[in-house]
Amino acid sequence: MLKCTLRTGPPSNRAAFCLSARDRPACYPARRLDGCLPALALAGHCRPEPSRGGKMAGMGASKSRLSARISAITESATLAVDARAKAMKAAGRPVIGFGAGEPDFPTPGYIVEAAQRACAEPRFHKYSPTPGLPELREAIAAKTIRDSGLNVQASQVLVTNGGKQAVFEAFATLLDPGDEVLLPAPYWTTYPEVITLAGGVVVPVPTDETTGYLTTVADLEAHCTDRTKMLVFVSPSNPTGAVYPPDLVAEIGRWAAARGIWVVTDEIYEHLVYGQARFTSIPVAAPELADRCVVLNGVAKTYAMTGWRVGWMIGPQDVIKAAANLQSHATSNVCNVAQAAALAAVSGDLSAVARMRAAFDRRREQMTIMLNKIPGVICPLPEGAFYCFPSVKGVLGKQLAGHQIRTSAQLAEVVLEEAEVAVVPGEAFGAPGYFRLSAALADADLEVGLTRLGDLLTQAG
Ligand SMILES: Cc1ncc(COP(=O)(O)O)c(C=O)c1O
């Protein structure tokens, strides 16, 4: 049975968020959303009840088969939508997928060739240092100075299995049970799961389309308590595409430093900004933050290398050393061949990402225009990453294809079945009432998919 818990709300309501792994089973029935369909388990807030192991006789019968901590984790909603769209396609249905969070381009040839050469080198057939190949750590430090202006040593870089492992290790290394983490919402679906797993308590700081999905120091301050340890700062943002202006980045950084709050900043979309928007690294804008700041990054989005699994975290020496100790017991070194590919990527120029950026720029404009023509849909123009994040609140409460539409998760189900268009519902990002659509698909598919979406939603009444 599915119980759906809603995580957003004012800080006074925090006890109902059920985000601590410790608390979660007890407060599972916190709030139930009507209209939950089984597939909405992918919406992030609809969790299967933890397995209790049934009524078995004999020793161990009272013990759960799975730990409560791990049972509480749901599958990544974005990967689930993508997998479902691919399965429907394989079954012969002409699904157009807006779910994928990965560039629709192959990895540039010179990077692939570097990996081919590495395969033939015997030294890469062996274990290598856990924190990363020394030449890659050097190159990441140099690339960081080049791209964001942050001055770091190679010893402050830990190479990880994708940005995701860096996300996991950052929270695992810094959080103790009960530490509160300010997480501006809409947020990327992985952060709350990993913060919770590390024992932290997620404190969502809501934003919406009226402010371009930007938070402010006043909002952050209003959600702070004496247990606040950390702020998660992501610009450009997945899922909203929001890019913080430099002044606001500096203001938030200075506020965090003055408050003694750690900042974990995810810069994985640093090169994907459009128009007048500029990427600003928070420890560069507020240098006083440097000793309490961890930067996460990776090659996946910049070089179309999602499958290679190379990311990194940058931080103070003691944090990097502790995270490397953790990694030494979990996964050891990242695949050497993939590290050699990443070395070619970060030491090369940025011409490949410039070509992808031009395509994403064209598509985000086209998508925004088409989305805003649909009745009940409002979409700000995203300034970064490759996602549109429209509000679909204007469609909620209406009848569509024989359904009374109550939630964006339910609407996403109906859209998939009726229009054969896959989108990720906002519930997956702590923002019910929205959809996330990726611009990482061919222009022709984009046109057909949004036309189908528009034709369907126009029938809502
Ligand atoms: C904001 C953000 N951070 C980190 C990642 C992780 O990237 P990867 O693990 O593929 O390197 C993603 C992937 O979608 C992301 O959107």
The ligand as a Tripos MOL2 file, in Angstrom:
@<TRIPOS>MOLECULE
LIG
   16    16     1     0     0
SMALL
NO_CHARGES

@<TRIPOS>ATOM
      1 C1         22.1560   18.8160   -9.7720 C.3       1 LIG1
      2 C2         22.8320   17.5120  -10.0580 C.ar      1 LIG1
      3 N1         23.8830   17.1590   -9.3270 N.ar      1 LIG1
      4 C3         24.5360   15.9990   -9.5350 C.ar      1 LIG1
      5 C4         24.1150   15.1230  -10.4980 C.ar      1 LIG1
      6 C5         24.8510   13.8090  -10.6290 C.3       1 LIG1
      7 O1         25.4730   13.6460  -11.8150 O.3       1 LIG1
      8 P1         26.3170   12.3320  -12.1360 P.3       1 LIG1
      9 O2         26.2350   11.4250  -10.9700 O.co2     1 LIG1
     10 O3         25.7050   11.7510  -13.3660 O.co2     1 LIG1
     11 O4         27.7220   12.8100  -12.3610 O.co2     1 LIG1
     12 C6         22.9950   15.4370  -11.2850 C.ar      1 LIG1
     13 C7         22.4840   14.4860  -12.2900 C.2       1 LIG1
     14 O5         21.3500   14.5550  -12.7390 O.2       1 LIG1
     15 C8         22.3500   16.6720  -11.0770 C.ar      1 LIG1
     16 O6         21.2910   17.0490  -11.8050 O.3       1 LIG1
@<TRIPOS>BOND
     1     1     2 1
     2     2     3 ar
     3     2    15 ar
     4     3     4 ar
     5     4     5 ar
     6     5     6 1
     7     5    12 ar
     8     6     7 1
     9     7     8 1
    10     8     9 2
    11     8    10 1
    12     8    11 1
    13    12    13 1
    14    12    15 ar
    15    13    14 2
    16    15    16 1
@<TRIPOS>SUBSTRUCTURE
     1 LIG1         1 GROUP 0 **** ****
